Amino acid sequence: MKNYLLILLSVVGFFACQTESAEKQIPTNITEAFQKQFPGAAIKGWDEGKDGYEVVFLENGVVMEAKYDKDGKLQLIEEEIEPAQLPEAIQSAVEADFASYEIVSVDKIIKGDIEQFEVDLKEGSTFIEVLFDSSGQVVKQGTEEDDDDGDDDDEGSDD
């Protein structure tokens, strides 16, 4: 039993060190911009992408994500919301066009002054992701397999 506890503590310690070292590699301009825009938020983790940095954090009990370019400019904010928080137009569109699907998760995406909603839906073993504008119009739709490139390029539009 003591060996298991020792192994568990070693693994936890290893991952704690990895998180610390990953955060130390984030440029100061990025971390300062984040702290200024989200004071008091609890950081869950940082990730570096080809175009900038993304941080997952908890603010007021809500899981959120912010993406910054390499200059520290905020590109978008993504917030997990409950399906009931979707605008009525989107709820109606889901009921009309995706009636056989069940909502798995919803993210509100804010990019500048554009607000969009990413709705993950499931029907049996089929998963689809639908991006709506705030008026309920579909901006983009794809299956989970369509987004396996890992670049999260479906978030927000370039309008």
C-alpha positions, 0 to 999 in steps of 0.5 A: 500500500505504501508503494502505491501511495509513493507512486501516486505522489511521484506522479502528482509531483511530476505533473505539478512540475510540468505545469509549472515549467509550461507556465514559465515558458509563456511570454510575459506580455501574454500572461500580463494581458491575461491577468489584466483582462481576467483578474482573479481567474484560476488558471487551469493550463496554458497551451502554445499553438502556431498562432499564439497561446490559449489559456483554460481558466475558471472564472466565477465557477465557469470554465472559460478559454481565452486565445491570444496572438503572439503579441498578447492581443486577445483573439477570442473568448470561449465560455461553456454554457448550459443549453438553456442559456442559448438564445431562443433563435438558436434553440428553435433552430436546433429543435427544427433542424436537429430534432433527432439529436441531443445537445452534448455541450455548448460554448459561447464564442466571443471574437471582437464584437461577434458572438457565436455559439458552438453546439455539439450534438449527438445522435446515436454514435454520430457527433456533429458540431454546429456553429451558429451566429446569434440570430440562429443561422448556421455558420459552419457544420461538421462532424467530429472527424472533420475537426481532427487536425487539432487547429480549432479553426472553426471557432469564430468567423473571419467576417 
